[in-house]
Amino acid sequence: MDLYTSNALKCAEITTKNYSTSFSMGVRTLNKKYRPAIYAVYGFVRFADEIVDTFHDQDKEGLLRDFRQQTYDAIKKGMSTNPILHAFQWAVNEYHIDRELIDAFLYSMEMDLYKKSFSLEEYQRYIYGSAEVVGLMCLRVFYVDRDEEYRELLEPARKLGEAFQKVNFLRDMRSDLKERGRVYFPEVDMDNFSAGDKSKIEREIWDDFQAAFPGVKSLDKEVRLGVYLAYRYYLELLRKIQSVSAGEVQQQRFRVSNSHKLILLVKCYLRNKFGWINR
């Protein structure tokens, strides 16, 4: 690997560690050969997300349009002067990440620019593009040139991404509504968010976790710990949310403490090592 690409991948790694302690903890449990590409994927999706959620005094549409064009130019040319995009194009070209996944992700980011509420169809399309495809990009890194295994794990990977995103929607409900004016859940009146609404969403998430689990369990051992750790982390977030009222979900953002993340890491490590993977 040339120095420029190595430096770009280091930028993606720093970005991941700065923005997400939980995700970066999971990446560090992967076999070393997978880490650079996963950092590259995270850096790409994080920068796109920053455009739509942070730069409120800028022309977001223009920024996202430029980001999209620069992304495809980088993939085609095999280089970019933007280190995050250079790292991402390296991962895309090295691991044969499907362009359709990138298209779907950028479309969901575009939806965030103008959508404030979602129909069921839009909600499902948004979740696919914003979360499921990110999991599929990672899955392709894990199973490059192993198409049959990739296809077998595709549906569980999608369900895992779906579960993660729905937990995020519940966790970030307050900021999404108050800071961005967004309501992702279809047919939910946020002014009258009820225990029934909350319970229905939680059951959907639990079903997604159940559908994803066989895929998590059957992953190669050299990547399974990181995915299993993320699975258990988001389950912990869901349980925290389940333990409070609908009104409390609207008033606070839930998190897992760093000390508890370390406890989860140790538990997941032992279960993975000895084959005791469970829900």
Secondary structure in CASP SS format (residue, H / E / C, confidence):
PFRMAT SS
TARGET T0000
AUTHOR 0000-0000-0000
METHOD secondary structure of the structure
MODEL  1
M C 1.00
D C 1.00
L H 1.00
Y H 1.00
T H 1.00
S H 1.00
N H 1.00
A H 1.00
L H 1.00
K H 1.00
C H 1.00
A H 1.00
E H 1.00
I H 1.00
T H 1.00
T H 1.00
K H 1.00
N H 1.00
Y H 1.00
S C 1.00
T H 1.00
S H 1.00
F H 1.00
S H 1.00
M H 1.00
G H 1.00
V H 1.00
R H 1.00
T C 1.00
L C 1.00
N C 1.00
K H 1.00
K H 1.00
Y H 1.00
R H 1.00
P H 1.00
A H 1.00
I H 1.00
Y H 1.00
A H 1.00
V H 1.00
Y H 1.00
G H 1.00
F H 1.00
V H 1.00
R H 1.00
F H 1.00
A H 1.00
D H 1.00
E H 1.00
I H 1.00
V H 1.00
D H 1.00
T C 1.00
F C 1.00
H C 1.00
D C 1.00
Q C 1.00
D C 1.00
K H 1.00
E H 1.00
G H 1.00
L H 1.00
L H 1.00
R H 1.00
D H 1.00
F H 1.00
R H 1.00
Q H 1.00
Q H 1.00
T H 1.00
Y H 1.00
D H 1.00
A H 1.00
I H 1.00
K H 1.00
K H 1.00
G C 1.00
M C 1.00
S C 1.00
T C 1.00
N C 1.00
P H 1.00
I H 1.00
L H 1.00
H H 1.00
A H 1.00
F H 1.00
Q H 1.00
W H 1.00
A H 1.00
V H 1.00
N H 1.00
E H 1.00
Y H 1.00
H C 1.00
I C 1.00
D C 1.00
R H 1.00
E H 1.00
L H 1.00
I H 1.00
D H 1.00
A H 1.00
F H 1.00
L H 1.00
Y H 1.00
S H 1.00
M H 1.00
E H 1.00
M H 1.00
D H 1.00
L H 1.00
Y H 1.00
K C 1.00
K C 1.00
S E 1.00
F C 1.00
S C 1.00
L H 1.00
E H 1.00
E H 1.00
Y H 1.00
Q H 1.00
R H 1.00
Y H 1.00
I H 1.00
Y H 1.00
G H 1.00
S H 1.00
A H 1.00
E H 1.00
V H 1.00
V H 1.00
G H 1.00
L H 1.00
M H 1.00
C H 1.00
L H 1.00
R H 1.00
V H 1.00
F H 1.00
Y C 1.00
V C 1.00
D C 1.00
R C 1.00
D H 1.00
E H 1.00
E H 1.00
Y H 1.00
R H 1.00
E H 1.00
L H 1.00
L H 1.00
E H 1.00
P H 1.00
A H 1.00
R H 1.00
K H 1.00
L H 1.00
G H 1.00
E H 1.00
A H 1.00
F H 1.00
Q H 1.00
K H 1.00
V H 1.00
N H 1.00
F H 1.00
L H 1.00
R H 1.00
D C 1.00
M H 1.00
R H 1.00
S H 1.00
D H 1.00
L H 1.00
K H 1.00
E H 1.00
R H 1.00
G C 1.00
R C 1.00
V E 1.00
Y C 1.00
F C 1.00
P C 1.00
E C 1.00
V C 1.00
D C 1.00
M H 1.00
D H 1.00
N H 1.00
F C 1.00
S C 1.00
A H 1.00
G H 1.00
D H 1.00
K H 1.00
S H 1.00
K H 1.00
I H 1.00
E H 1.00
R H 1.00
E H 1.00
I H 1.00
W H 1.00
D H 1.00
D H 1.00
F H 1.00
Q H 1.00
A H 1.00
A H 1.00
F H 1.00
P H 1.00
G H 1.00
V H 1.00
K H 1.00
S C 1.00
L C 1.00
D C 1.00
K H 1.00
E H 1.00
V H 1.00
R H 1.00
L H 1.00
G H 1.00
V H 1.00
Y H 1.00
L H 1.00
A H 1.00
Y H 1.00
R H 1.00
Y H 1.00
Y H 1.00
L H 1.00
E H 1.00
L H 1.00
L H 1.00
R H 1.00
K H 1.00
I H 1.00
Q H 1.00
S C 1.00
V C 1.00
S C 1.00
A H 1.00
G H 1.00
E H 1.00
V H 1.00
Q C 1.00
Q C 1.00
Q C 1.00
R C 1.00
F C 1.00
R C 1.00
V C 1.00
S C 1.00
N H 1.00
S H 1.00
H H 1.00
K H 1.00
L H 1.00
I H 1.00
L H 1.00
L H 1.00
V H 1.00
K H 1.00
C H 1.00
Y H 1.00
L H 1.00
R H 1.00
N H 1.00
K H 1.00
F H 1.00
G C 1.00
W C 1.00
I C 1.00
N C 1.00
R C 1.00
END
